[in-house]
Amino acid sequence: MLPDAMVSSKRILRIRSGLARFHVDAILFWDMKNIRYLTGFTGSDGALLIGRKEQILMVDGRYTNQAKREVEDAEVFEYREKVDGIETILTGSGLKSIGFEPAAMNVQTYLKLKEKMKGLALVPLSSEISAIRTVKDEMEIAHMKKSSDISFQAMTAVQELIKPGMMEKDIALELEFRMGRFGAEQIAFPTIVASGANSSLPHAKPGSRRIEKGDVVMIDCGAVFQGYHSDETWTFVIGNGQDRQKEVYAVVKEAHDRALEAVKPGVLCREVDRAARSFIENKTLGKYFSHATGHGVGLDVHEAPRIASTSEHVLETGMVVTIEPGVYIPNLWGIRIEDMVLVKEEGCEVLTRMPKDFKVLN
Amino acid sequence: MLPDAMVSSKRILRIRSGLARFHVDAILFWDMKNIRYLTGFTGSDGALLIGRKEQILMVDGRYTNQAKREVEDAEVFEYREKVDGIETILTGSGLKSIGFEPAAMNVQTYLKLKEKMKGLALVPLSSEISAIRTVKDEMEIAHMKKSSDISFQAMTAVQELIKPGMMEKDIALELEFRMGRFGAEQIAFPTIVASGANSSLPHAKPGSRRIEKGDVVMIDCGAVFQGYHSDETWTFVIGNGQDRQKEVYAVVKEAHDRALEAVKPGVLCREVDRAARSFIENKTLGKYFSHATGHGVGLDVHEAPRIASTSEHVLETGMVVTIEPGVYIPNLWGIRIEDMVLVKEEGCEVLTRMPKDFKVLN
């Protein structure tokens, strides 16, 4: 048996052993990232049924061969129309209650399934299911180190190109091209390059604005390797920084460092958020820190757990999360410092590699 | 009043005048492309309520300023949590039945909304709503000509680089980089570059395979300009083509031309599919044409109408659709020829620009 199939087999067993706790006879997985995680199938459409005995991956004709090649640990069933395929599998299976991921299924499909399978209870499983991928194994961590390396190499190379006069969107394009060259399968999300006042918007799209001396420039980017994402934000100044920029940078950096310090197994995620937020609040910049401190990363760039003020999630060894406090002064500039870290027994290991000290380019 | 707002205003009126036909008091739009179409808002999250009197765009704090800047024709309401925001707007509004797009809303949200607003009927509107963007106006067509130009320029430039020994994924990367350089906001979808036996898979991902003499190479790519997508497939041969490749190319090209010929206002989409499919079937290649002949394109790369064997949709002047027959010989190679065309009174205009005659490179 291949190591991959052993991994898949263990993960499927973990789901199966949870069926009683979820009070369902089987779970119908719909989220393609969960299906990839459980079976190794990398196609873009399908469904996976895991019951006490059943482990059936349903795909359409485009994916039958690929599924048979990639999946060792589930039976592959080909359908022409997804809902009809599910009906065929479930009819006569004796299964009475089927759990599913309500955030991954749309209402159109849900209503069709309910209509077709009237005797069946469809049970939405929310938080239980969203947490199945939070703890990463060695292979997953190796992939995330690699995706972090790729974005680091791309940022390091592009750093040489950044000069006053260059457009934000051209910096983004160069970064994305280089991530591809350095081995990214794809970009983790549309790269953010925000300069000057644009950096005061946490989610700015790179545009035609040209970098000027004195600008704050914020770059938020990531690569995907073997399906696993990296996520990192690097903020620097062009020309010579103003004192106020240096001061705020130091506050955000200290908040970032305090959150890193708080990351340990057994700690509530909201405590990590608190560590960053309370420091920024004490410096009277709290109202400019308008988002959560971080989030889990893996097969999705945003996944459980959230590192937010209300998050009841508890950190465990093997989780990978971002720590990304930011301060955004309206219409002036913004500073965000983001690393992706692995929770370890004694604290955490930073996986992203750009240095985060205050930096002036050119 | 700005021209953009006039467009938005007309589109909203069109929805409003359809409320009675849909048997609802209002429609809650959830699909961000429909919201962009109706209001001009380009953010990535929000909801839009259109009732007999109401036209309210609901967004979170990240998007309030952007929404106020972009949207002339709807009131902007800021929420902290989306479902709560909708509850606030609907409570006391007197609205009793709310239509929504069931394919755009997930079950988690749907169950929350139903739980919170027990007195309200949530009415799924499927086909009626999916067709609101099918007919393009002059501005939309201009944007799609521009996105087609961008991918044409990129393919033309990359054509010079393609040589035996080059990896599929590097060709894809060069294409995507050049689309960005020529003005694409983003790529329309992950570029397909499939060579040799990989081209026999309609949806292959570009990989490490190196182009060889004698390969069929299939490139399927598109650009986005002002939100509007292009979609085009170009298949060619490296070195000198085999007779069988030329023969099959000629069949696919003739099927493509016949489908183009069939495109006219008033024609059923399935008749267009038939025009391509029957020709391929007559050449005994029908079993290798494993997908539909085409689909609508616009703010989404795949939107209504479908050009498929069962499609009851009728073509109208101003629709933009792809025509993309393909023949895939298992384990050998595949040929797809795809253009994006505008339905005009007298027939159609081809918007994509790569020549589609049989071509041998190098």
Interface residues (C-beta under 8 A of the other chain):
Chain A: S44 G61 R62 F100 P102 A103 A104 M105 N106 V107 Q108 Y110 L111 P124 S126 K169 D170 L173 E176 F177 G180 R181 Q186 P190 L201 P202 H203 S290
Chain B: S44 G61 R62 F100 P102 A103 A104 M105 N106 V107 Q108 Y110 L111 P124 S126 K169 D170 L173 E176 F177 G180 R181 Q186 P190 L201 P202 H203 S290
